[in-house]
Amino acid sequence: MKTNFFRRLMMPLAVMVLGIAGAFVTTAMSSTKTLANVQGYRFVSQADPCHADAMCSNVFNANICTSSGTQLKGKVSQNAPCDVTLYKIQN
């Protein structure tokens, strides 16, 4: 009797667990993409130390974000210096 009860319960329980796990993975993937793209800045001169150039990613990968051979950096906030390492956007 007990084994019959557990057999009936196993399949719906497995489907629920997979559904919940899929929902968390999908939510995590979409939020990472939107937070990953940031403005990249390049140093031009002391008068213009953070010149907006191209979009980069703040998600670590092997490719540093560059534009015309110059490494682009990011800002922590609007008035902060450009000192955050950025990476190329991965598709």
Biopython code that builds the backbone (N, CA, C, O; Angstrom):
import numpy as np
from Bio.PDB.StructureBuilder import StructureBuilder

atoms = [
    (1, "MET", "N", (0.811, -1.188, 0.000)),
    (1, "MET", "CA", (0.000, 0.000, 0.000)),
    (1, "MET", "C", (0.856, 1.254, 0.000)),
    (1, "MET", "O", (0.578, 2.197, -0.742)),
    (2, "LYS", "N", (1.912, 1.274, 0.841)),
    (2, "LYS", "CA", (2.761, 2.442, 0.922)),
    (2, "LYS", "C", (3.520, 2.682, -0.381)),
    (2, "LYS", "O", (3.632, 3.828, -0.815)),
    (3, "THR", "N", (4.037, 1.645, -1.010)),
    (3, "THR", "CA", (4.782, 1.813, -2.258)),
    (3, "THR", "C", (3.877, 2.315, -3.369)),
    (3, "THR", "O", (4.319, 3.113, -4.196)),
    (4, "ASN", "N", (2.644, 1.884, -3.416)),
    (4, "ASN", "CA", (1.697, 2.348, -4.423)),
    (4, "ASN", "C", (1.422, 3.846, -4.240)),
    (4, "ASN", "O", (1.328, 4.580, -5.224)),
    (5, "PHE", "N", (1.295, 4.298, -3.005)),
    (5, "PHE", "CA", (1.060, 5.710, -2.710)),
    (5, "PHE", "C", (2.255, 6.564, -3.150)),
    (5, "PHE", "O", (2.070, 7.625, -3.747)),
    (6, "PHE", "N", (3.474, 6.110, -2.861)),
    (6, "PHE", "CA", (4.673, 6.857, -3.237)),
    (6, "PHE", "C", (4.862, 6.893, -4.749)),
    (6, "PHE", "O", (5.328, 7.901, -5.281)),
    (7, "ARG", "N", (4.515, 5.827, -5.447)),
    (7, "ARG", "CA", (4.636, 5.806, -6.909)),
    (7, "ARG", "C", (3.706, 6.829, -7.544)),
    (7, "ARG", "O", (4.083, 7.479, -8.519)),
    (8, "ARG", "N", (2.509, 6.984, -7.012)),
    (8, "ARG", "CA", (1.564, 7.969, -7.548)),
    (8, "ARG", "C", (2.021, 9.398, -7.257)),
    (8, "ARG", "O", (1.723, 10.321, -8.015)),
    (9, "LEU", "N", (2.728, 9.565, -6.183)),
    (9, "LEU", "CA", (3.159, 10.898, -5.757)),
    (9, "LEU", "C", (4.449, 11.354, -6.448)),
    (9, "LEU", "O", (4.672, 12.558, -6.576)),
    (10, "MET", "N", (5.289, 10.443, -6.889)),
    (10, "MET", "CA", (6.602, 10.779, -7.426)),
    (10, "MET", "C", (6.546, 11.625, -8.709)),
    (10, "MET", "O", (7.268, 12.616, -8.810)),
    (11, "MET", "N", (5.727, 11.265, -9.664)),
    (11, "MET", "CA", (5.699, 11.979, -10.938)),
    (11, "MET", "C", (5.215, 13.424, -10.776)),
    (11, "MET", "O", (5.893, 14.326, -11.268)),
    (12, "PRO", "N", (4.100, 13.693, -10.126)),
    (12, "PRO", "CA", (3.699, 15.090, -9.944)),
    (12, "PRO", "C", (4.722, 15.909, -9.145)),
    (12, "PRO", "O", (4.933, 17.088, -9.428)),
    (13, "LEU", "N", (5.343, 15.289, -8.165)),
    (13, "LEU", "CA", (6.359, 15.970, -7.375)),
    (13, "LEU", "C", (7.575, 16.329, -8.237)),
    (13, "LEU", "O", (8.116, 17.428, -8.119)),
    (14, "ALA", "N", (7.999, 15.412, -9.093)),
    (14, "ALA", "CA", (9.135, 15.669, -9.977)),
    (14, "ALA", "C", (8.812, 16.787, -10.963)),
    (14, "ALA", "O", (9.670, 17.627, -11.235)),
    (15, "VAL", "N", (7.607, 16.817, -11.498)),
    (15, "VAL", "CA", (7.202, 17.873, -12.425)),
    (15, "VAL", "C", (7.190, 19.232, -11.724)),
    (15, "VAL", "O", (7.610, 20.231, -12.308)),
    (16, "MET", "N", (6.716, 19.278, -10.487)),
    (16, "MET", "CA", (6.708, 20.536, -9.731)),
    (16, "MET", "C", (8.121, 21.044, -9.474)),
    (16, "MET", "O", (8.392, 22.235, -9.632)),
    (17, "VAL", "N", (9.010, 20.159, -9.084)),
    (17, "VAL", "CA", (10.396, 20.555, -8.800)),
    (17, "VAL", "C", (11.065, 21.085, -10.062)),
    (17, "VAL", "O", (11.747, 22.108, -10.008)),
    (18, "LEU", "N", (10.888, 20.416, -11.192)),
    (18, "LEU", "CA", (11.480, 20.885, -12.447)),
    (18, "LEU", "C", (10.887, 22.224, -12.880)),
    (18, "LEU", "O", (11.608, 23.077, -13.400)),
    (19, "GLY", "N", (9.603, 22.416, -12.676)),
    (19, "GLY", "CA", (8.966, 23.682, -13.025)),
    (19, "GLY", "C", (9.483, 24.840, -12.197)),
    (19, "GLY", "O", (9.748, 25.920, -12.726)),
    (20, "ILE", "N", (9.626, 24.621, -10.917)),
    (20, "ILE", "CA", (10.147, 25.669, -10.038)),
    (20, "ILE", "C", (11.602, 25.981, -10.381)),
    (20, "ILE", "O", (11.981, 27.151, -10.438)),
    (21, "ALA", "N", (12.410, 24.972, -10.607)),
    (21, "ALA", "CA", (13.813, 25.187, -10.970)),
    (21, "ALA", "C", (13.918, 25.944, -12.291)),
    (21, "ALA", "O", (14.753, 26.840, -12.419)),
    (22, "GLY", "N", (13.095, 25.604, -13.263)),
    (22, "GLY", "CA", (13.101, 26.305, -14.548)),
    (22, "GLY", "C", (12.712, 27.764, -14.410)),
    (22, "GLY", "O", (13.269, 28.624, -15.094)),
    (23, "ALA", "N", (11.768, 28.050, -13.539)),
    (23, "ALA", "CA", (11.359, 29.440, -13.320)),
    (23, "ALA", "C", (12.502, 30.258, -12.726)),
    (23, "ALA", "O", (12.728, 31.393, -13.147)),
    (24, "PHE", "N", (13.218, 29.707, -11.764)),
    (24, "PHE", "CA", (14.338, 30.429, -11.171)),
    (24, "PHE", "C", (15.459, 30.647, -12.186)),
    (24, "PHE", "O", (16.039, 31.732, -12.231)),
    (25, "VAL", "N", (15.773, 29.647, -12.993)),
    (25, "VAL", "CA", (16.835, 29.783, -13.993)),
    (25, "VAL", "C", (16.462, 30.836, -15.028)),
    (25, "VAL", "O", (17.303, 31.656, -15.396)),
    (26, "THR", "N", (15.234, 30.830, -15.501)),
    (26, "THR", "CA", (14.788, 31.800, -16.491)),
    (26, "THR", "C", (14.841, 33.216, -15.938)),
    (26, "THR", "O", (15.277, 34.130, -16.638)),
    (27, "THR", "N", (14.415, 33.415, -14.723)),
    (27, "THR", "CA", (14.457, 34.739, -14.099)),
    (27, "THR", "C", (15.898, 35.197, -13.923)),
    (27, "THR", "O", (16.201, 36.363, -14.176)),
    (28, "ALA", "N", (16.774, 34.332, -13.505)),
    (28, "ALA", "CA", (18.174, 34.699, -13.298)),
    (28, "ALA", "C", (18.837, 35.073, -14.615)),
    (28, "ALA", "O", (19.630, 36.014, -14.651)),
    (29, "MET", "N", (18.537, 34.366, -15.695)),
    (29, "MET", "CA", (19.150, 34.666, -16.987)),
    (29, "MET", "C", (18.703, 36.023, -17.505)),
    (29, "MET", "O", (19.529, 36.781, -18.013)),
    (30, "SER", "N", (17.440, 36.346, -17.395)),
    (30, "SER", "CA", (16.961, 37.617, -17.931)),
    (30, "SER", "C", (17.481, 38.791, -17.122)),
    (30, "SER", "O", (17.795, 39.827, -17.708)),
    (31, "SER", "N", (17.587, 38.681, -15.817)),
    (31, "SER", "CA", (18.079, 39.794, -15.014)),
    (31, "SER", "C", (19.570, 40.007, -15.222)),
    (31, "SER", "O", (20.029, 41.148, -15.152)),
    (32, "THR", "N", (20.342, 38.965, -15.474)),
    (32, "THR", "CA", (21.770, 39.101, -15.710)),
    (32, "THR", "C", (22.027, 39.849, -17.006)),
    (32, "THR", "O", (22.920, 40.695, -17.052)),
    (33, "LYS", "N", (21.284, 39.567, -18.045)),
    (33, "LYS", "CA", (21.485, 40.249, -19.316)),
    (33, "LYS", "C", (21.221, 41.743, -19.210)),
    (33, "LYS", "O", (21.981, 42.541, -19.758)),
    (34, "THR", "N", (20.171, 42.130, -18.523)),
    (34, "THR", "CA", (19.858, 43.550, -18.450)),
    (34, "THR", "C", (20.853, 44.300, -17.585)),
    (34, "THR", "O", (21.129, 45.471, -17.848)),
    (35, "LEU", "N", (21.393, 43.670, -16.575)),
    (35, "LEU", "CA", (22.348, 44.339, -15.715)),
    (35, "LEU", "C", (23.758, 44.301, -16.270)),
    (35, "LEU", "O", (24.616, 45.046, -15.797)),
    (36, "ALA", "N", (24.026, 43.466, -17.250)),
    (36, "ALA", "CA", (25.380, 43.265, -17.734)),
    (36, "ALA", "C", (25.846, 44.359, -18.686)),
    (36, "ALA", "O", (27.044, 44.642, -18.716)),
    (37, "ASN", "N", (24.975, 44.986, -19.462)),
    (37, "ASN", "CA", (25.399, 45.976, -20.445)),
    (37, "ASN", "C", (25.517, 47.347, -19.799)),
    (37, "ASN", "O", (24.553, 47.871, -19.240)),
    (38, "VAL", "N", (26.721, 47.924, -19.883)),
    (38, "VAL", "CA", (26.995, 49.236, -19.299)),
    (38, "VAL", "C", (27.767, 50.081, -20.306)),
    (38, "VAL", "O", (28.360, 49.563, -21.252)),
    (39, "GLN", "N", (27.747, 51.377, -20.084)),
    (39, "GLN", "CA", (28.471, 52.297, -20.958)),
    (39, "GLN", "C", (29.966, 52.180, -20.692)),
    (39, "GLN", "O", (30.402, 52.171, -19.541)),
    (40, "GLY", "N", (30.750, 52.089, -21.768)),
    (40, "GLY", "CA", (32.206, 52.073, -21.667)),
    (40, "GLY", "C", (32.761, 53.455, -21.968)),
    (40, "GLY", "O", (32.287, 54.134, -22.878)),
    (41, "TYR", "N", (33.766, 53.873, -21.206)),
    (41, "TYR", "CA", (34.374, 55.194, -21.363)),
    (41, "TYR", "C", (35.851, 55.042, -21.676)),
    (41, "TYR", "O", (36.497, 54.090, -21.237)),
    (42, "ARG", "N", (36.382, 55.990, -22.442)),
    (42, "ARG", "CA", (37.819, 55.981, -22.719)),
    (42, "ARG", "C", (38.430, 57.292, -22.257)),
    (42, "ARG", "O", (37.755, 58.321, -22.212)),
    (43, "PHE", "N", (39.708, 57.249, -21.915)),
    (43, "PHE", "CA", (40.440, 58.427, -21.477)),
    (43, "PHE", "C", (40.896, 59.192, -22.710)),
    (43, "PHE", "O", (41.556, 58.625, -23.581)),
    (44, "VAL", "N", (40.550, 60.483, -22.795)),
    (44, "VAL", "CA", (40.965, 61.334, -23.911)),
    (44, "VAL", "C", (42.052, 62.296, -23.444)),
    (44, "VAL", "O", (43.126, 62.359, -24.042)),
    (45, "SER", "N", (41.779, 63.044, -22.381)),
    (45, "SER", "CA", (42.744, 63.994, -21.818)),
    (45, "SER", "C", (42.334, 64.283, -20.377)),
    (45, "SER", "O", (41.311, 63.787, -19.903)),
    (46, "GLN", "N", (43.140, 65.089, -19.686)),
    (46, "GLN", "CA", (42.787, 65.462, -18.318)),
    (46, "GLN", "C", (41.483, 66.256, -18.288)),
    (46, "GLN", "O", (40.728, 66.170, -17.320)),
    (47, "ALA", "N", (41.217, 67.024, -19.336)),
    (47, "ALA", "CA", (39.974, 67.791, -19.406)),
    (47, "ALA", "C", (38.766, 66.888, -19.674)),
    (47, "ALA", "O", (37.654, 67.211, -19.257)),
    (48, "ASP", "N", (38.971, 65.762, -20.363)),
    (48, "ASP", "CA", (37.898, 64.815, -20.703)),
    (48, "ASP", "C", (38.339, 63.398, -20.330)),
    (48, "ASP", "O", (38.604, 62.580, -21.210)),
    (49, "PRO", "N", (38.419, 63.104, -19.012)),
    (49, "PRO", "CA", (38.954, 61.792, -18.603)),
    (49, "PRO", "C", (38.007, 60.616, -18.850)),
    (49, "PRO", "O", (38.462, 59.475, -18.932)),
    (50, "CYS", "N", (36.714, 60.867, -18.970)),
    (50, "CYS", "CA", (35.743, 59.789, -19.182)),
    (50, "CYS", "C", (34.838, 60.147, -20.356)),
    (50, "CYS", "O", (33.761, 60.713, -20.171)),
    (51, "HIS", "N", (35.282, 59.813, -21.554)),
    (51, "HIS", "CA", (34.509, 60.104, -22.762)),
    (51, "HIS", "C", (33.713, 58.858, -23.156)),
    (51, "HIS", "O", (34.295, 57.803, -23.408)),
    (52, "ALA", "N", (32.374, 58.977, -23.210)),
    (52, "ALA", "CA", (31.514, 57.833, -23.552)),
    (52, "ALA", "C", (31.864, 57.325, -24.942)),
    (52, "ALA", "O", (31.997, 58.111, -25.880)),
    (53, "ASP", "N", (32.013, 56.004, -25.075)),
    (53, "ASP", "CA", (32.434, 55.450, -26.356)),
    (53, "ASP", "C", (31.513, 54.342, -26.850)),
    (53, "ASP", "O", (30.830, 54.525, -27.858)),
    (54, "ALA", "N", (31.473, 53.197, -26.172)),
    (54, "ALA", "CA", (30.710, 52.041, -26.655)),
    (54, "ALA", "C", (30.130, 51.267, -25.481)),
    (54, "ALA", "O", (30.549, 51.443, -24.337)),
    (55, "MET", "N", (29.165, 50.411, -25.777)),
    (55, "MET", "CA", (28.569, 49.558, -24.746)),
    (55, "MET", "C", (29.476, 48.353, -24.504)),
    (55, "MET", "O", (30.019, 47.762, -25.437)),
    (56, "CYS", "N", (29.625, 48.008, -23.220)),
    (56, "CYS", "CA", (30.438, 46.870, -22.806)),
    (56, "CYS", "C", (29.635, 46.056, -21.794)),
    (56, "CYS", "O", (28.465, 46.342, -21.537)),
    (57, "SER", "N", (30.273, 45.052, -21.235)),
    (57, "SER", "CA", (29.637, 44.187, -20.248)),
    (57, "SER", "C", (30.445, 44.210, -18.965)),
    (57, "SER", "O", (31.670, 44.322, -19.007)),
    (58, "ASN", "N", (29.773, 44.106, -17.818)),
    (58, "ASN", "CA", (30.497, 43.997, -16.556)),
    (58, "ASN", "C", (30.563, 42.552, -16.066)),
    (58, "ASN", "O", (30.990, 42.298, -14.940)),
    (59, "VAL", "N", (30.143, 41.607, -16.903)),
    (59, "VAL", "CA", (30.234, 40.183, -16.589)),
    (59, "VAL", "C", (31.592, 39.672, -17.072)),
    (59, "VAL", "O", (31.926, 39.800, -18.250)),
    (60, "PHE", "N", (32.370, 39.094, -16.159)),
    (60, "PHE", "CA", (33.734, 38.650, -16.460)),
    (60, "PHE", "C", (33.760, 37.659, -17.620)),
    (60, "PHE", "O", (32.984, 36.704, -17.654)),
    (61, "ASN", "N", (34.669, 37.901, -18.574)),
    (61, "ASN", "CA", (35.023, 36.931, -19.606)),
    (61, "ASN", "C", (36.448, 37.239, -20.041)),
    (61, "ASN", "O", (37.058, 38.166, -19.508)),
    (62, "ALA", "N", (36.990, 36.499, -20.983)),
    (62, "ALA", "CA", (38.400, 36.624, -21.354)),
    (62, "ALA", "C", (38.693, 37.834, -22.239)),
    (62, "ALA", "O", (39.861, 38.183, -22.410)),
    (63, "ASN", "N", (37.688, 38.482, -22.802)),
    (63, "ASN", "CA", (37.902, 39.570, -23.747)),
    (63, "ASN", "C", (37.641, 40.930, -23.110)),
    (63, "ASN", "O", (36.509, 41.246, -22.746)),
    (64, "ILE", "N", (38.700, 41.735, -22.977)),
    (64, "ILE", "CA", (38.586, 43.095, -22.440)),
    (64, "ILE", "C", (37.909, 43.969, -23.495)),
    (64, "ILE", "O", (38.170, 43.819, -24.689)),
    (65, "CYS", "N", (37.044, 44.876, -23.057)),
    (65, "CYS", "CA", (36.327, 45.774, -23.971)),
    (65, "CYS", "C", (37.275, 46.875, -24.453)),
    (65, "CYS", "O", (37.864, 47.598, -23.648)),
    (66, "THR", "N", (37.412, 46.992, -25.772)),
    (66, "THR", "CA", (38.275, 48.009, -26.361)),
    (66, "THR", "C", (37.544, 48.709, -27.498)),
    (66, "THR", "O", (36.550, 48.211, -28.025)),
    (67, "SER", "N", (38.065, 49.882, -27.862)),
    (67, "SER", "CA", (37.576, 50.626, -29.020)),
    (67, "SER", "C", (38.775, 51.302, -29.668)),
    (67, "SER", "O", (39.447, 52.114, -29.032)),
    (68, "SER", "N", (39.043, 50.979, -30.905)),
    (68, "SER", "CA", (40.198, 51.518, -31.641)),
    (68, "SER", "C", (41.503, 51.278, -30.886)),
    (68, "SER", "O", (42.377, 52.145, -30.862)),
    (69, "GLY", "N", (41.635, 50.120, -30.280)),
    (69, "GLY", "CA", (42.860, 49.754, -29.576)),
    (69, "GLY", "C", (42.984, 50.315, -28.176)),
    (69, "GLY", "O", (43.979, 50.047, -27.503)),
    (70, "THR", "N", (42.008, 51.085, -27.710)),
    (70, "THR", "CA", (42.035, 51.667, -26.378)),
    (70, "THR", "C", (41.095, 50.902, -25.457)),
    (70, "THR", "O", (39.944, 50.643, -25.810)),
    (71, "GLN", "N", (41.588, 50.543, -24.279)),
    (71, "GLN", "CA", (40.752, 49.832, -23.318)),
    (71, "GLN", "C", (39.698, 50.774, -22.756)),
    (71, "GLN", "O", (39.996, 51.906, -22.376)),
    (72, "LEU", "N", (38.455, 50.287, -22.710)),
    (72, "LEU", "CA", (37.363, 51.069, -22.147)),
    (72, "LEU", "C", (37.153, 50.695, -20.685)),
    (72, "LEU", "O", (37.330, 49.539, -20.301)),
    (73, "LYS", "N", (36.783, 51.661, -19.889)),
    (73, "LYS", "CA", (36.542, 51.457, -18.463)),
    (73, "LYS", "C", (35.122, 51.876, -18.120)),
    (73, "LYS", "O", (34.466, 52.565, -18.901)),
    (74, "GLY", "N", (34.652, 51.462, -16.963)),
    (74, "GLY", "CA", (33.308, 51.805, -16.516)),
    (74, "GLY", "C", (33.342, 52.643, -15.258)),
    (74, "GLY", "O", (34.386, 52.794, -14.622)),
    (75, "LYS", "N", (32.177, 53.194, -14.899)),
    (75, "LYS", "CA", (32.024, 54.011, -13.698)),
    (75, "LYS", "C", (31.133, 53.284, -12.696)),
    (75, "LYS", "O", (30.215, 52.560, -13.082)),
    (76, "VAL", "N", (31.407, 53.480, -11.412)),
    (76, "VAL", "CA", (30.563, 52.939, -10.358)),
    (76, "VAL", "C", (29.318, 53.810, -10.216)),
    (76, "VAL", "O", (28.217, 53.299, -10.011)),
    (77, "SER", "N", (29.497, 55.120, -10.325)),
    (77, "SER", "CA", (28.378, 56.061, -10.268)),
    (77, "SER", "C", (28.668, 57.208, -11.239)),
    (77, "SER", "O", (29.751, 57.272, -11.819)),
    (78, "GLN", "N", (27.715, 58.100, -11.413)),
    (78, "GLN", "CA", (27.827, 59.173, -12.400)),
    (78, "GLN", "C", (29.049, 60.060, -12.176)),
    (78, "GLN", "O", (29.713, 60.430, -13.145)),
    (79, "ASN", "N", (29.363, 60.408, -10.939)),
    (79, "ASN", "CA", (30.470, 61.320, -10.642)),
    (79, "ASN", "C", (31.774, 60.605, -10.301)),
    (79, "ASN", "O", (32.752, 61.260, -9.940)),
    (80, "ALA", "N", (31.810, 59.299, -10.405)),
    (80, "ALA", "CA", (32.996, 58.516, -10.060)),
    (80, "ALA", "C", (33.994, 58.513, -11.211)),
    (80, "ALA", "O", (33.623, 58.761, -12.358)),
    (81, "PRO", "N", (35.260, 58.232, -10.907)),
    (81, "PRO", "CA", (36.249, 58.107, -11.988)),
    (81, "PRO", "C", (36.013, 56.825, -12.787)),
    (81, "PRO", "O", (35.347, 55.903, -12.314)),
    (82, "CYS", "N", (36.556, 56.777, -13.979)),
    (82, "CYS", "CA", (36.424, 55.594, -14.846)),
    (82, "CYS", "C", (37.538, 54.618, -14.506)),
    (82, "CYS", "O", (38.641, 54.721, -15.043)),
    (83, "ASP", "N", (37.260, 53.675, -13.621)),
    (83, "ASP", "CA", (38.301, 52.747, -13.203)),
    (83, "ASP", "C", (37.832, 51.294, -13.079)),
    (83, "ASP", "O", (38.540, 50.462, -12.512)),
    (84, "VAL", "N", (36.655, 50.989, -13.602)),
    (84, "VAL", "CA", (36.111, 49.625, -13.525)),
    (84, "VAL", "C", (36.420, 48.886, -14.822)),
    (84, "VAL", "O", (36.084, 49.372, -15.902)),
    (85, "THR", "N", (37.052, 47.725, -14.733)),
    (85, "THR", "CA", (37.363, 46.928, -15.916)),
    (85, "THR", "C", (36.076, 46.396, -16.538)),
    (85, "THR", "O", (35.211, 45.862, -15.844)),
    (86, "LEU", "N", (35.964, 46.552, -17.856)),
    (86, "LEU", "CA", (34.796, 46.059, -18.587)),
    (86, "LEU", "C", (35.218, 45.032, -19.616)),
    (86, "LEU", "O", (36.391, 44.958, -19.983)),
    (87, "TYR", "N", (34.261, 44.235, -20.084)),
    (87, "TYR", "CA", (34.524, 43.137, -20.998)),
    (87, "TYR", "C", (33.614, 43.245, -22.216)),
    (87, "TYR", "O", (32.579, 43.909, -22.177)),
    (88, "LYS", "N", (34.018, 42.578, -23.303)),
    (88, "LYS", "CA", (33.183, 42.584, -24.509)),
    (88, "LYS", "C", (31.870, 41.869, -24.238)),
    (88, "LYS", "O", (31.819, 40.910, -23.468)),
    (89, "ILE", "N", (30.814, 42.343, -24.878)),
    (89, "ILE", "CA", (29.500, 41.739, -24.724)),
    (89, "ILE", "C", (29.483, 40.409, -25.458)),
    (89, "ILE", "O", (29.811, 40.336, -26.643)),
    (90, "GLN", "N", (29.099, 39.363, -24.746)),
    (90, "GLN", "CA", (29.002, 38.017, -25.329)),
    (90, "GLN", "C", (27.577, 37.787, -25.811)),
    (90, "GLN", "O", (26.622, 38.071, -25.088)),
    (91, "ASN", "N", (27.431, 37.282, -27.010)),
    (91, "ASN", "CA", (26.086, 37.005, -27.556)),
    (91, "ASN", "C", (25.628, 35.631, -27.182)),
    (91, "ASN", "O", (24.526, 35.226, -27.552)),
]
sb = StructureBuilder()
sb.init_structure("model")
sb.init_model(0)
sb.init_chain("A")
sb.init_seg("    ")
for serial, (resi, resn, name, xyz) in enumerate(atoms, 1):
    if name == "N":
        sb.init_residue(resn, " ", resi, " ")
    sb.init_atom(name, np.array(xyz, "f"), 0.0, 1.0, " ", f" {name:<3s}", serial, name[0])
structure = sb.get_structure()
